[in-house]
Amino acid sequence: MPTSSTHTDFNNWSDLEIAEQIAGGDHFAFELMMRRHNRPLYRTARSILKDDAEAEDALQDAYLAAYRNIKKFRGESALATWLTRIVINEAIARARKGKRRAQVIQIDGDALFETVASEESMNQTLPEAPETAALRTEARRMLERQIDALPDAYRTVFVLRALEEMSVEETAHCLDIPAATVRSRFFRARGILREALAREIDFVYEEAFSFDGTRCDRIVAGTLQKIKNLQADEA
């Protein structure tokens, strides 16, 4: 069992060990966990809410819920999956409160799809000229707008599969839908985006919804302040 004095070994801890440390009151372990998962969880929240500030607030509240319930984590799924489900539930609740309906669209059939990584690798072998870099930045902005325009059900599946590179099974578990539905929605989302962006889409998956250090620090600081307020109320 790791102790708070061995944080340099954090990357070697199992998910259950991390949860046990946090449950034992190790706030530094909790901060390290947030920084590890901030980017994918923020992008998940944003895929539902389509608003940067709302996504940040949702993620902070989701972390607070995770902190309160960390003792319930038993390692039956990956910690990332457990956290993702909490974030999804929080984001959907916020969307409903804001009268932004989280649609569930049924799609018949199934389809094969290529992985995003294989497409990106084709464009990483050549040096990037300044004009190409400018095009890439504009294409990223176009991609973000088009992702925001996707129907709710497609958008979240696309973010989890393409941007966060979750497996079909992990995505299905997070969203509580069949694996076949994940496949068909992802395939359809990619088709919609390809129609909108054509070849430009191949350059920009990794950089979509950039997550800078300032936002990471803001989410961590905000969550830790909420925990302090919670502890003060309980005292």
N, C-alpha and C positions, 0 to 999 in steps of 0.2 A: 504494500500500500504506500503510495508516494506521500510525502509531506510537503508543506508549503515552502520548505527550504530547498526543494529540488525542482524549482520551476524551469531550470535550464533543460530538464528532461521532459518538458511538457509534450513535445512532439512524439515522444515514445509512450506516453500514457495511453491506455485504452479509453474508450468512451465511458465505460463504467467507472474507471478510476477518476476521470475528470469530473463526472457527476458526483461522485462521493466526496471529492475535495470541495466542490462548491456547496454541497449539502452540509458539509462540516464547517462552513463559514469562511472558506478561503476566497476572499474577494478578488485577489490577484489572479487566481485560476479562472474565475468567472470573466474577468477582463480579457485574459488571453483567449478564452473560448469565444467571446464576442468578436475579437479582432480576427480570429480564424474564420468565422462564419459570416461576418458582416456583409461582404460583397454579394455572395449568392443569395442571402436572405433578403437583402435590400432589393435586389433585382426581382426576386419573387414577389415581394410586396408591391413593388411598382408595377409589375405586370398586371396586377389586379386593380390597383388604384389609379394608375396613369397620372400620378402627381408626385413630384419629388418630395415635397414637404410632408404630404400625407403618408408616403411610404416610410419616411424616417420616423414619424410619430408612431406608425403602426409597428415598426420593428422594435422601437423602444418598449412599447407596451407588451409586445410578444416576449421580449427578453424578460420583462418583469414577471410575466406569467410563467415563463420557464424557470426563473429563479424560485418562485413560490412553490413550483411543483417538481423541482429537480429530484426530490427524494422518491418520486414515483417512477423515475427512469430506471428500468431494469436491464437495459441492454438488449432487449428483444429485437430492436431495429437499430440502425446506426443513429448516433446522436444528431448528425446532420438531418436525417430524415425526420426524427422526432421534432427538432426545431422548425423544420420547414412546415410541418403540419400545423404547428402552433401559429406560425406567421401567416399561413394561408387562412386559417380560421379568423385571426384578428383582422386581416385585410378585407376579407369578405364581409365581416360584421361591420366594418367601417364603410364599405361600399354600400351596404344595404341602408345604413343610417343616413348616408348622403344621397339616397335614392338613385344610386347607380347600381342597377340590377345586375347580379352575377348570373348570366344566362348559362344554361346547360343545353347545348345544341347537339342533337343526335345525328351521327353520320353513319350511313350504311357502308359496309364493305371494309376492306383492309388493304394496305399497300406497303410495299417495300420502300425503304428510303436509304440513302447513303448517309454516312456520318459527316458532321460538319468538319471534323479534323482533317479528313481526307481531301476536302475541297480547299481548305485553307493552305494545306501544304503545297499546293500547286503554285501559290502566289508568294511563297516565302523564300524562294530560291534566288530571286533577282534583287539587286539593290534598288531602293526606292528613291526616285528622283523627287525634287521639291514639288514639281507639278503633280506628280503621282500622290505625294503626301497630302496636298491640298484637296485633290479629288477624293482621297480616302476619307478625309475629315468631313467633307460635304456628303459623301455617300453614307457615312455613319449617322449623320443627322437625318438623312432621308430614311434610313433604316429604322431609327427610333420612332420617327413619325408614323411610319407604316406599321410597326409593331403595335403602337398605341391604337391604330385604327382597326386592328384585328378584333373579331368577336371575342368576348371574354374567355370562353372555353378554349379557343384556339391559342389565344395569346399566352396564357399561363403555361399550357403544355409546351409551346414553342420555347419560352424562356427557360423552363426546366430542362428540356431536352437539348436544345441547341446552344444556349448560352452557358448553362451550368453543367452541361454534359451528364445529366443524370441518365441512368439506364431506363428502359421502358418500365421495368418492374418497379424501380424506385419512384418514378413519376406516378405510376398507377397507384402505388401505396400512399403517396402524399396526397393525391387528389381523390382517393377512394373511388376510382373508376377502373373498368377492365383494361387490361393491357392492349387489347385490340382497339379500344377506343382511343388510347394514347397514340397508337400507330396511325390511325386514320386521321385524327385531328392534327397531328404533327405534319403528316403528308399534305393535308389540305392547307395548313398555315404556310408551309414552304411554297406551295403553288401560288397562293395569293401574293406573297412577298416577291416571288420571282417575276410575276406579271407586272408588279409595280416598279421594281428596281432593276430588272434584267440582269446584266452581268455585274453591275456594281455591287450587288449584295455579297458576292464572293469575297470581297476584301474586308468586310467590316464586322463579322460576328463577334470577335473577341473584344472589340472596343465599345460595343454598344452599351449605353448607360454606364459611362465611366464612373468609377468609384474612387474618388481621390482621398488623400490622407485627412483632409479637413472634415469631410463628411464622416469618415470612420471615427475620428476623434470626437465629433459632435454627438454621434449616436452613443458611443461608449460613455461619455461624460453625462449625457442626459439620462441614460439608464442607471448609472451609479447614483446620480442625484435622486432619482425616484426610489431607489432602494433605501437610501438614507432617510428620505421622507417617510417611507413605509416603516422602517425600524423606529423612527421617532414617534410615529403614531401608536406603535404597539408598545412602546416603553411606558 
